[in-house]
Amino acid sequence: MVYEGVDPVTGKDSYAVESTTDERAVQEIQTRLQAQVDRQRSAKTKAELGYVIETWLDQHDGEDTTLDGYRGYLRRTIQPHLGTVPAGKVTAKVLETFYAQLRKCSVICKGQPLVDHRTTQPHECKTVKHRRKPGRPARNAPPHDCAQSGCTVIECPPHACKPMARSSVRQIHAIISGALDLAVRWEWIDTNPADVAKKPRQEKPKPNPPSAQEAARMVEAAFEEDYAWGMLVWLKLTTGPRRGEILARRFEEIDFDELNPEPDDREGMLRLGDSYVVRSGRKFFKDTKDHQQRQNSIDAFTLAGLWQLWLMYVERMEKLGREPVRSAFIFSYAADNSRPCNPDGITHRFGRLMVRLGMAYHLHSLRHYSATELIAAGVDIRTVAGRLGHGGGGTTTLRIYTAFVPEADKRAAKLLAGRLGRPPQRTD
């Protein structure tokens, strides 16, 4: 055993340990372990891991949304626990201990009593939202019994350990590994310990799509609220775009026939070329996730619904005394459809719809519904992948929706057997 110092994750003494049954090998092992510890103590650089990651992020060529996510992991998880550790002292043991701690508690509380604050802003941990009579609040409101009036107590709850998801830990591992790769290339350290550190295994995707009956209830309830909201839910179910992709759509991307605008029984196409993102106060458009434009076929009913949205937009513009433009966004809170809906606002609105219907689905579940219904109906994987915008020729689609492929396989078996008829029965 050779003393390495204090473990930066657990705060306990750490030792480099190796065992042998050959007494003659003891000196050789001790010399090797001592050399290993000496290399860590006299590393080529004193740069801390947090600084190395920041430097790597400045050099890394990635989407703005991806880099924002990486910086969030650095700020919330890596920096508080490993950010001040010199890069030369980060070992595979340190990383594996760090990952194991995250899988026990996402904030690595180490058993200490903490409070799960509801916001990162300065606040009172316990406040009361008083319930008063409707109307303008009086300055000197009379005292009342909060319990009898039904006032709401808002309080930050005591900390309860929640393990970090394997996928999140793997993301953190990818960030650290990429940063240490840069440190190796720049000759700050000799080797990258993340190359040999064991990371959590990848979780199998578990999509939870609604049933056809539940999807029908969602559509009906959404149309009851307003027509545009109903069409957004309908379009998510029937074409399966991502949230940002559907909000970035404009009327000019639908192939309405100018000479014969009424869809009747015609089918159409919806072009999906970019995605709308709101991140850290910034609003911008970016490429789709697979960096490819695609066109999804839409049926006559969907085309008719989108045409109604166009007519409603034209009517509003007439009231405003302005000319309608085909570049207007299909889904917008603005009267002139000059800007798309806020993505988070749409997610929150769908959450309220689910509460009203007594369901537990999220907005992305509508995308799962589109995929699983197509697979169950026997549509080939490449077509499903193309409609969803999955790259890899269907590999991603198969990985996510493997559990739903057997249903299509059963249909295929019945189809082949039905073409041949029934085999003859034995007569002996």
C-alpha positions in Angstrom: 0.0 0.0 0.0 1.3 3.4 -1.0 -0.4 6.6 0.3 -1.9 8.7 -2.6 -3.4 11.5 -0.7 -7.1 12.4 0.1 -9.7 11.2 -2.3 -11.3 14.4 -3.8 -14.8 12.7 -4.0 -15.1 10.9 -0.6 -12.7 13.0 1.4 -11.0 9.8 2.8 -7.4 8.7 2.6 -6.6 6.9 -0.6 -4.0 4.2 -1.2 -2.6 2.6 -4.3 -3.0 -1.1 -3.5 -1.7 -4.3 -5.2 -1.3 -7.8 -3.8 0.9 -10.8 -4.6 1.7 -14.2 -3.2 5.3 -14.0 -4.4 7.4 -12.4 -1.7 10.1 -11.7 -4.3 7.7 -9.4 -6.3 7.0 -7.2 -3.3 9.8 -4.7 -3.9 9.0 -4.5 -7.6 5.3 -3.7 -6.9 6.2 -1.2 -4.3 8.6 0.6 -6.6 6.0 0.7 -9.4 3.2 2.0 -7.1 5.5 4.7 -5.7 6.5 5.8 -9.2 2.8 6.0 -10.1 2.1 8.2 -7.1 5.1 10.4 -7.8 3.9 11.0 -11.4 0.6 12.2 -10.0 2.3 14.5 -7.5 4.7 16.0 -10.0 2.4 16.2 -13.1 3.4 18.3 -16.1 0.6 20.7 -15.4 -1.1 22.1 -12.3 -4.2 23.0 -14.4 -7.3 22.0 -12.6 -9.9 19.7 -14.2 -12.5 22.5 -14.3 -10.1 24.8 -16.2 -9.3 21.9 -18.7 -13.0 21.3 -19.3 -13.6 25.0 -19.9 -10.7 25.2 -22.3 -12.0 22.1 -24.2 -15.5 23.6 -24.4 -14.0 26.8 -26.0 -12.3 24.6 -28.6 -15.1 22.0 -29.1 -17.1 22.2 -32.3 -20.7 21.5 -31.3 -24.2 22.8 -31.4 -24.9 25.7 -29.1 -27.6 23.7 -27.3 -25.1 20.8 -26.8 -22.4 23.1 -25.4 -25.0 24.8 -23.1 -25.9 21.3 -21.8 -22.2 20.5 -21.2 -21.7 23.7 -19.3 -24.7 22.9 -17.2 -23.1 19.6 -16.2 -19.8 21.3 -15.4 -21.5 24.0 -13.3 -23.9 21.7 -11.3 -22.0 18.5 -11.0 -18.3 18.4 -12.0 -17.1 21.7 -10.7 -18.3 21.3 -7.1 -16.7 17.9 -6.7 -13.7 17.6 -9.1 -13.3 21.0 -10.6 -10.4 22.0 -8.3 -8.6 18.7 -8.7 -5.4 19.0 -10.8 -5.8 17.2 -14.1 -2.7 15.1 -13.5 -4.2 13.7 -10.3 -7.4 12.5 -11.9 -7.2 8.7 -12.1 -9.5 6.0 -13.2 -10.2 5.2 -9.5 -11.2 8.8 -8.9 -13.6 8.8 -11.8 -15.2 5.5 -11.0 -15.7 6.6 -7.4 -17.3 9.8 -8.7 -19.7 7.9 -11.0 -20.6 5.5 -8.2 -21.4 8.4 -5.8 -23.6 10.0 -8.5 -25.5 6.8 -9.0 -26.3 6.9 -5.3 -27.2 10.6 -5.0 -27.1 13.1 -7.8 -25.8 15.9 -5.5 -23.4 13.6 -3.6 -24.8 14.6 -0.2 -22.6 12.0 1.7 -25.4 11.5 4.2 -25.4 15.1 5.3 -28.8 16.8 6.1 -29.6 19.1 3.2 -32.6 21.0 1.8 -33.8 20.6 -1.8 -34.3 24.3 -2.7 -37.1 24.9 -5.2 -35.0 27.7 -6.9 -31.4 28.8 -7.2 -32.5 32.4 -6.6 -32.5 34.0 -3.1 -35.7 33.1 -1.4 -37.5 32.2 1.8 -37.6 28.4 2.3 -41.1 28.6 3.8 -43.7 31.0 2.6 -47.5 31.1 2.8 -49.7 31.9 -0.2 -52.7 33.4 1.4 -56.1 32.9 0.0 -58.2 36.0 0.1 -61.5 37.2 -1.3 -61.7 38.2 -5.0 -61.0 41.8 -5.9 -58.3 44.3 -5.2 -56.3 43.3 -2.1 -56.6 45.7 0.8 -53.5 47.2 2.3 -54.5 46.3 5.9 -56.3 43.0 5.3 -57.9 41.6 8.4 -56.3 38.6 10.1 -57.6 35.2 9.1 -57.2 31.5 9.9 -55.0 30.0 7.2 -56.1 26.5 7.8 -59.8 27.5 7.5 -59.2 29.7 4.5 -57.2 27.0 2.7 -54.0 29.0 2.3 -51.2 27.2 0.6 -47.8 26.6 2.4 -44.9 26.6 0.0 -41.8 25.0 1.6 -38.5 23.7 0.4 -38.5 20.0 1.3 -35.7 18.2 3.1 -33.2 16.5 0.8 -34.0 13.0 -0.4 -31.3 11.1 -2.3 -32.2 10.5 -6.0 -29.7 8.6 -8.1 -28.5 10.3 -11.3 -29.6 8.6 -14.4 -27.1 6.4 -16.2 -27.4 8.4 -19.3 -26.5 11.6 -17.4 -23.5 10.0 -15.9 -22.4 8.8 -19.3 -22.7 12.4 -20.5 -20.5 13.6 -17.7 -18.0 10.8 -18.6 -18.0 12.0 -22.2 -17.3 15.6 -21.1 -14.4 14.6 -18.9 -13.0 12.2 -21.5 -13.1 14.8 -24.2 -11.4 17.4 -22.0 -8.6 15.0 -20.9 -8.0 14.0 -24.5 -7.2 17.6 -25.2 -4.9 17.6 -22.2 -3.0 14.6 -23.6 -2.8 16.2 -27.1 -1.4 19.4 -25.5 1.1 17.3 -23.5 -0.4 18.4 -20.1 -0.8 14.8 -19.0 0.7 11.5 -20.4 -2.5 9.4 -20.5 -6.3 9.8 -20.4 -7.6 7.9 -17.3 -11.2 8.2 -18.7 -10.1 5.7 -21.4 -9.9 2.9 -18.9 -12.5 4.1 -16.3 -15.6 2.1 -16.3 -18.8 4.0 -17.0 -22.4 3.0 -16.3 -23.9 0.7 -19.0 -26.3 2.4 -21.4 -29.9 2.1 -20.3 -32.4 0.5 -22.7 -34.9 3.1 -24.0 -38.4 2.6 -22.6 -40.8 4.7 -24.7 -44.2 5.0 -23.1 -46.6 6.0 -25.9 -50.3 6.6 -25.3 -52.9 4.2 -26.7 -55.0 5.1 -29.7 -58.0 5.8 -27.4 -55.9 8.0 -25.1 -54.5 9.9 -28.1 -58.1 10.5 -29.4 -59.0 11.9 -26.0 -56.0 14.2 -26.0 -56.9 15.6 -29.5 -60.5 16.1 -28.5 -59.6 18.0 -25.3 -57.0 20.1 -27.1 -59.5 21.2 -29.8 -61.9 22.1 -27.0 -59.4 24.6 -25.7 -58.7 26.3 -29.1 -58.3 25.2 -32.7 -54.6 26.0 -33.1 -53.7 24.0 -30.0 -55.7 21.1 -31.2 -53.9 21.1 -34.6 -50.5 21.2 -32.9 -51.3 18.1 -30.8 -52.9 16.5 -34.0 -49.7 17.2 -36.0 -47.4 15.9 -33.3 -49.4 12.6 -33.3 -49.7 12.2 -37.1 -46.2 13.3 -38.2 -44.0 12.9 -35.1 -41.7 15.9 -35.3 -39.6 17.1 -32.4 -40.9 20.1 -30.3 -38.6 22.7 -31.9 -39.2 21.3 -35.4 -43.0 21.7 -35.3 -42.8 25.3 -33.8 -40.4 26.4 -36.5 -42.8 25.6 -39.3 -44.2 28.3 -41.6 -47.2 28.3 -43.9 -45.0 28.5 -46.9 -43.7 25.0 -46.0 -47.0 23.4 -46.7 -47.8 22.7 -50.4 -51.2 24.4 -50.6 -52.5 24.6 -54.2 -52.9 28.3 -54.9 -55.4 27.7 -57.7 -57.4 25.1 -55.7 -56.7 25.8 -52.1 -59.5 23.6 -50.7 -57.7 20.3 -49.8 -60.7 18.1 -50.5 -59.3 14.6 -50.6 -55.8 15.6 -51.6 -52.7 14.7 -49.7 -49.8 17.0 -49.1 -46.2 17.4 -47.8 -44.8 19.2 -44.8 -41.2 20.3 -45.1 -39.1 20.1 -41.9 -35.8 21.9 -42.3 -34.9 23.6 -39.0 -35.8 23.8 -35.3 -36.7 26.6 -32.9 -34.8 26.9 -29.6 -35.0 29.1 -26.6 -32.0 28.7 -24.3 -30.7 30.9 -21.5 -32.7 33.9 -22.8 -31.5 33.4 -26.4 -34.0 32.6 -29.2 -32.6 31.1 -32.4 -33.1 28.6 -35.2 -30.8 25.6 -35.7 -30.5 22.6 -37.9 -32.6 19.5 -37.2 -30.9 16.9 -34.9 -29.7 14.8 -37.9 -28.7 18.0 -39.8 -30.9 17.0 -42.8 -34.0 18.4 -44.2 -36.9 16.0 -44.7 -40.5 16.0 -46.0 -43.3 14.2 -44.3 -46.5 13.3 -46.2 -49.7 14.5 -44.6 -53.2 13.2 -45.2 -56.2 15.1 -46.5 -57.6 15.7 -42.9 -54.4 17.2 -41.7 -54.1 19.3 -44.8 -57.6 20.6 -44.3 -56.9 21.5 -40.7 -53.7 23.4 -41.6 -55.7 25.2 -44.3 -58.2 26.3 -41.7 -55.3 27.7 -39.6 -54.3 29.7 -42.7 -57.8 31.1 -43.1 -57.9 32.1 -39.4 -54.6 33.9 -39.8 -55.8 35.7 -42.9 -58.9 36.8 -41.0 -56.8 38.2 -38.1 -54.5 40.1 -40.5 -57.6 41.7 -42.2 -58.7 42.9 -38.8 -55.3 44.4 -38.2 -55.3 46.1 -41.6 -52.3 44.2 -42.8 -51.5 41.8 -45.7 -51.0 38.1 -44.8 -47.6 36.6 -45.6 -46.8 33.0 -46.3 -43.6 33.2 -44.2 -45.8 33.6 -41.0 -45.4 30.8 -38.4 -48.1 28.3 -38.2 -48.2 28.2 -34.4 -47.8 31.5 -32.7 -49.1 33.5 -29.7 -48.6 36.8 -31.7 -51.7 38.1 -33.5 -49.7 38.4 -36.8 -47.9 35.1 -36.3 -44.5 36.9 -36.5 -42.8 34.7 -34.0 -43.2 31.0 -32.9 -44.6 29.8 -29.6 -42.2 29.4 -26.8 -41.1 25.7 -26.6 -41.2 25.5 -22.8 -44.7 27.2 -22.8 -46.0 24.4 -25.1 -44.6 21.7 -22.8 -46.2 23.3 -19.8 -49.5 23.7 -21.5 -49.5 20.0 -22.5 -48.6 19.1 -18.9 -51.7 21.0 -17.7 -53.8 19.2 -20.3 -52.5 15.8 -19.0 -53.5 16.9 -15.4 -57.0 17.7 -16.6 -57.3 14.4 -18.3 -55.8 12.4 -15.5 -52.9 11.1 -17.7 -49.2 11.0 -17.0 -47.7 11.5 -20.5 -45.3 14.2 -21.7 -45.2 16.0 -25.0 -42.5 13.7 -26.4 -44.9 10.8 -25.9 -46.8 12.0 -28.9 -43.7 11.3 -31.0 -43.5 7.8 -29.5 -47.1 7.3 -30.4 -46.4 8.1 -34.1 -43.5 5.8 -34.3 -45.0 2.8 -32.5 -48.3 2.9 -34.4 -46.4 2.9 -37.7 -44.2 0.0 -36.7 -47.2 -2.0 -35.4 -49.0 -1.4 -38.7 -46.1 -3.0 -40.5 -44.5 0.1 -42.0 -40.8 -0.6 -42.7 -38.2 0.8 -40.3 -36.4 3.0 -42.8 -39.7 4.8 -43.6 -40.4 5.3 -39.9 -36.9 6.5 -39.3 -37.2 9.0 -42.2 -40.5 10.5 -40.8 -38.9 10.8 -37.4 -35.6 12.3 -38.6 -33.5 9.5 -37.2 -30.1 9.0 -38.8 -28.3 5.7 -39.4 -30.8 4.2 -41.8 -33.1 3.0 -39.0 -30.5 1.9 -36.4 -31.6 4.5 -33.9 -35.3 3.7 -34.5 -34.7 0.0 -33.9 -32.7 0.7 -30.7 -35.5 2.8 -29.3 -38.5 0.9 -30.4 -37.2 -2.7 -30.4 -40.0 -3.8 -28.1 -42.6 -2.8 -30.6 -41.1 -4.7 -33.6 -42.5 -8.2 -32.7 -46.0 -6.9 -33.3 -45.1 -6.1 -36.9 -43.3 -9.4 -37.1 -46.5 -11.3 -36.1 -48.5 -9.4 -38.8 -45.8 -10.4 -41.4 -46.1 -14.0 -40.4 -49.9 -13.9 -40.8 -49.6 -12.2 -44.1 -47.3 -14.8 -45.6 -49.3 -17.7 -44.2 -52.5 -16.2 -45.5 -51.2 -16.0 -49.0 -50.5 -19.7 -49.1 -53.7 -20.9 -47.4 -53.9 -23.6 -44.7 -51.6 -26.6 -44.8 -53.4 -30.0 -45.3 -54.3 -32.1 -42.3 -52.9 -35.6 -41.9 -55.3 -38.4 -42.8 -53.5 -41.4 -41.3 
